[in-house]
């Protein structure tokens, strides 16, 4: 996949090169072509890729934590409901 859409998106000033790269890296592709023409460009791209991987890892951990918390809450609510239903009922004389 060519992340910059052959330069069309960049010429139209719709998105920045970083946004194009992040979008392409978020898709389920096997190859992303970035167009490296110098050692400086290679260094810049590798730094951006490392930042992207760190941020993706952080957001994945955050989503996982949210999911675990949600499941714990659901399990806790089920346990409370079960305990309430199984508890002996008191009959009030009134």
ABEGO torsion letter per residue (X at the ends): XBAAGGGAAAAAGABBAAAAAAAAAABBBABBBAGBABAAAAAAAAAAAAAAAAAAAAAAAAAAAAAAAAAAAAAAAAAAAAAAAABBBBBBBX
